C-alpha cells in the first residue's frame, strides 16, 4: 500500500457509528454510508488493500450531498473534496473488522491513486454476486452474460484504461463471431441428422435466425470497481422453467473455447471446426490480460432455466494459454459451403476473393484463394451481380512455434443462383 503523509491518532478517536447502507458493492463494500451517534453522516471509501488490511478514507458529508451523488448531480470527487468536510481520516481495517493505523490526512496529501476521477458520477449498475446477477436475469427474463476485469492498478473504481477496454472488447466480439459460426454449423448438422426423412414442410426447415439471435449479444449495463459489462442475447424467445435454452447451449459452447484452451489436447480437438482466425483474436486478448496483469472473468446466469457457467483467466494462466497456442500443431482440411458473390477475380491465375451475402451482417465471411484447374477454365462465366453457391476446400496448417496458422482456400465448385444481386453504390 502507498505511504501517505498523515497524523496518527488513537483508534477510538472516531465516534461510534452504525452502517446505513453500501452505496457501491462489488465482491465487498467499496463505498458505504455510516451515521454516528451524533447523527453525523460519514462515507467510507475503499482505496487500497494488502494481505492484512483494507484501507479506507473516511470523510463527513450530508444526506443532501449523498442524494446529489446518487442523483448524478455531484461526483464522488465533489463529495470527498468538499471544503466543509472538516478532518479526513485514513484507517486500515483487518479481517476481524478492527481499526488499525487511524490517522488524520489532509485532502492535498491523499495520493492521486486514492482519489476518484473528477467525473466519477454514480452511473454504475452494481453486480456484487452471482445471486444478484441471477436476479437481473429474472428481471430481464433472459440469460445474462457478465464480462469484467479485476486485479490491476489500471482498472478500478468504475474506470478502465481506454486501450484495454477498446482492444479487449473488439477481440471478444471477434472471438464470439468465430464461435458463433461454428455453433451455427454444429446446430445445422444436428438438425439435419435428427430431421425425419422425406419431410419437406416449412416446419422442418432449420431456423438460422433463431441461432444467430441466440448467439448475438446486446450491451445494457456495466459494473463498478472491477470494470465490466453486462450483455443479454438479442433473441426474443421465451424461456421455460428448468429447460436449457438455445442461448444457454450457445454460452456453454462459447465457454468451452476458453476452458479447453488450458489443455493443448482438448483445445486442438475443439478448434477442428472453428475458423482459426479466432485464435489470433484470442491471442490478442490473452496478451492484454498477461501484460496488464489483470484477471478476466466471464459469468452467465439464467434464472429461468437455472443454468449458470463461469470462467476466470488470471494473467498467469493467460501466459500458460499463450504458450499452449504457440505450441499448437495441426493440419486440418475440410469443405466449406458459402453463398455470396465474387468481389475479385484474376482470369489468368485463378486468384479470387469471395464474400458471403448476409442482410444482418452477423455471419459475413471473406474467402481469398484460387480456383481449382476445372473451375479456372470456367472463370470467364462468373458475373459480378450474381449470387453463387460455392464449395471451398480449406486447409489449415500450423506447426509448433509458428505464430499464425497457414490457411489455403481452393474453390472446387461454384453454382450460379437465380436472380440478380442488388449491390449498393
Beta strands, then each sheet from edge to edge (+ up, - down):
strand 1: 7-8
strand 2: 17-25
strand 3: 29-36
strand 4: 41-49
strand 5: 54-61
strand 6: 88-93
strand 7: 99-105
strand 8: 144-150
strand 9: 155-156
strand 10: 159-160
strand 11: 217-223
strand 12: 228-233
strand 13: 295-302
strand 14: 307-313
strand 15: 330-345
strand 16: 351-356
strand 17: 366-371
strand 18: 388-398
strand 19: 406-416
sheet 1: 1+ 7- 6+ 5- 4+ 3- 2+
sheet 2: 11+ 12- 8+ 13- 14+
sheet 3: 9+ 10-
sheet 4: 15+ 16- 17+ 19+ 18- 15+
end
